[in-house]
């Protein structure tokens, strides 16, 4: 008799990216998508979790509202990619 193979639903991970500038509604859209899917194992990663640590000079600029948080250089893409690879690997 052949044994049935069970694969949990999260074993075939899909990653969906939602792009847009700061305050454009990405998180709202992501939460609406997750809500409509009604799947308990869906995770939302926010780019806000991957900002680079600011230098003292960058802190001063940010306090004066002169630091560009939308600039690609403000995001730690290496860490983001590592976390996405970790999720994809299970």
Secondary structure, DSSP 8 states (H G I E B T S, - for coil): --------GGGS---------TTSSHHHHHHHHHHHHT-TT-----GGGGB----HHHHHHHHTT-S-TTSGGGB-HHHHHHHHHHHHH-
